[in-house]
Amino acid sequence: MDSKVLRRQKIRYRIRHKISGTGEKPRLSVFRSNSEIYVQVIDDVSGKTLVSASSQDKDLKAQQVTRVEKSKMVGVAIARKATELGISKVIFDRSGYLYHGRVRALAEGAREGGLQF
């Protein structure tokens, strides 16, 4: 495997060893590909995804904006969906990605949408 991928995987495992989502405070997990970004709110106790959002969603895919701006919109969308389910506090899981660029924009969008972490 690529050394970058191995590095991220080691960081990811280290993060996941420390944090775990519960029913009251689920985990907000981020996956970032080269062109898209995906986010899920996960209850690790029951092993279920409570809500998800991505840049592939129909309302976001139609917009012609940069990837960073789209990431911020995904953050706002996940916050809206989570608050509809009564979730206000989450644990942020950056999945080994640096807190920079699209991951940071997603986190800021989620905070603006009303999520606390």
Secondary structure as UniProt FT lines:
FT   HELIX           3..18
FT   STRAND          27..32
FT   STRAND          37..43
FT   TURN            44..47
FT   STRAND          48..54
FT   TURN            55..56
FT   HELIX           58..61
FT   HELIX           67..84
FT   TURN            85..86
FT   STRAND          91..93
FT   TURN            95..96
FT   HELIX           102..113
//
